[in-house]
Every structure is written in structure tokens, then in C-alpha cells.
Amino acid sequence: MKVLITDFNYPDTQLEQSLLRNAGIECLVGNCRTEEDVIAASKGCFGLLVQYAAVGAKVFNARPEIRICSRYGAGTDTIDSAAAQHYGVWVANSPDYGIGEVATHALSMTLALLRHLQAFDRDVRQGKWDPVATGEIGRVGNMTLGILGLGRIGKRMAHIGRNCFRRVIACDPYIIDGDLPAFVERASLEELFRASDAISIHVPLTEETCGMVNASLLRLMKPRSVLVNTSRGPVVNVDDLLAALDAGQLEGAGLDVLPVEPPQPELNSALFAHPRILFSPHAAFYSVESHPEVRRKAAQNLIDWAQKGRPTYVVIAGAERTDTVRAKSL
């Protein structure tokens, strides 16, 4: 039995290879970006461990032996879900790693923007010592925090944010009332953008959410409000965001993610030159603890499929196994 690590941006893959090897599974390592790359590297593999490589119908048709794709991280947007369902391929992820890290990062960005920390730092470095030079600053304890997407990370953001903000509201049509924390008020999408002083985005990237935060929603936001995105870059239309900032509709934005990563600064000069955008390099997930955690969980999905017939974290349930092959460790 063997699997392919299609691609990775970690220093090495020794952790994953060790876990798989101990389960009796051979591990190949590729540097794939396209489906053609994956096809060329995955001959004879029952599973793929994917980071950014594209995996879809072309791969599943060419390599019918592939029965499971496990992705580093919570999002599975690089894997064609419809194609996986069509071909009976399991899709798995690592949804519960780094939850605290992302929520803390999002709250840090939100508070930094509301308290003008970026502008204060710039002023002090330029010799200016004036606590009101950056403009009016409201009391966070009087403000409303809005959360778009109330999954694991959104709930954690609500939990830690309620101690700073007067009120927490959230929009997530897929969360039933019984799963809504008692301290969170439900809001429609339009209500969320109208009522919030700060909005933190925590939705997956799907056809429904791609580009959903656009001019029509941004123009509803209060003057001096801020927007933070630690989910996926394409959820926010950055051209509309820039226009809202320039028009004074928004006071600031925090972007941990961008539509294209890594970005090309020469193609996004207006974005990177904007003084009221706070950037980080898709780092919200990162800590010395979360890094190995996501790698272990992504590899364990493949081991569990080999040993038990299903991964730990199921995103798409594939066809049931009909063979009796199990990893050597059994």
C-alpha cells in the first residue's frame, strides 16, 4: 500500500512519512501543482495527502486506484468535491487543529485596527508623539462584533471576543438554534453588515461564499468599522474592499489571506500601499504546536482509511471498501 504527498510547504515530511511507515504504508513525496503532475506521480497510490495541488476528475479518471484524498488543513477547496463524489473517493481534512490560533489572530487584528496600533507605530517611528493624530477611537466595550460563519473557529472567536465587545452577533444559516451559543445573537447577512463595528470572517471557500463580501455588503457597514478575513482570500472582493476604504466607508481591514497566494506585489500595488490595511502571510493558523498537529491529523486520515475503511475527519464519504487489505500493523 502506498500514498503520495502531492506537495507541501513544510521544512520536510519526516513526521508524515514516519507515521505512515509505522502503519505499513509506503509514502511517496511529490512537488505537484497541476492535475497532470499528480497523475504522473501517483501511480499505484490508494491515497493522496494534499496541500495546494489541484485534484479533480482528471486525476480520479486516470488513477482509479485513488480512493481517498486527505488535505492539510480545514479547507478542501483544492479538491473537486463533485468529482470526488462522482468517483466515490473519500475526502478528509483536519478541521480541529489551530482553532485557538486562528481565533486569537483574528481578534488581535480586529483590536489592532480598532485601536489604530498600526498607525500609532508608524507615527512614533516618524517622530510624531500624538495620541489623537490618527483620528477618533471608539470604546471597544461599547461596540458590536459580527462573525460571518459560526463553525469551530467562529465559535471560538465569539467566545474570546465577548469579553472585549458589548455584543456579539453572527450570521450562519447552517447553524441550528440549538448550536448557537447563548451569548451570540443570530443575524441575517445584511443585518450583520449593518449592525457590526467589526466583522470577522470564518467561512469556507465554496461557490456560495466566493466573492460574497462585495460592494453591496460593504456599503452597508458603519463608518469607522473594520473587516478582518482569516478564512480564504477569494471570499472578499479586494477591489470592492479598496473602494470602501478609499470612500471612508471602512476605517480599516485586516487580511491574513488573499485571492492569490503568495501574492505578486507589483500586480496589487494599490492594495499593499494602502495605509489602513493590516496584512499577515496566511499565518493565523500557525504555532509551534499547531504545525505538527495538522500534519499528524492529515496523515492519520489515510492510515484510518487503510485500517478501518474510513478516515477520522470525513468531508465526503466515498465508496465502501470491498477488499480486505489492511495495513501491516494490523
PEKA-V872321 format. One record per helix or strand of 3 or more residues. SS is the DSSP state (H for helix, E for strand). FROM is the first residue (numbers start at 1). TO is the last residue. If there is no record, write none. Layout:
ss->SS from->FROM to->TO
ss->SS from->FROM to->TO
This chain:
ss->E from->2 to->5
ss->H from->14 to->22
ss->E from->26 to->29
ss->H from->35 to->41
ss->E from->47 to->50
ss->H from->57 to->62
ss->E from->68 to->71
ss->H from->81 to->87
ss->E from->90 to->92
ss->H from->99 to->114
ss->H from->117 to->125
ss->H from->140 to->142
ss->E from->144 to->148
ss->H from->152 to->161
ss->E from->167 to->171
ss->H from->177 to->179
ss->H from->189 to->195
ss->E from->198 to->201
ss->H from->215 to->218
ss->E from->225 to->229
ss->H from->233 to->235
ss->H from->238 to->246
ss->E from->250 to->255
ss->H from->265 to->267
ss->H from->269 to->273
ss->E from->277 to->279
ss->H from->288 to->308
ss->E from->314 to->316
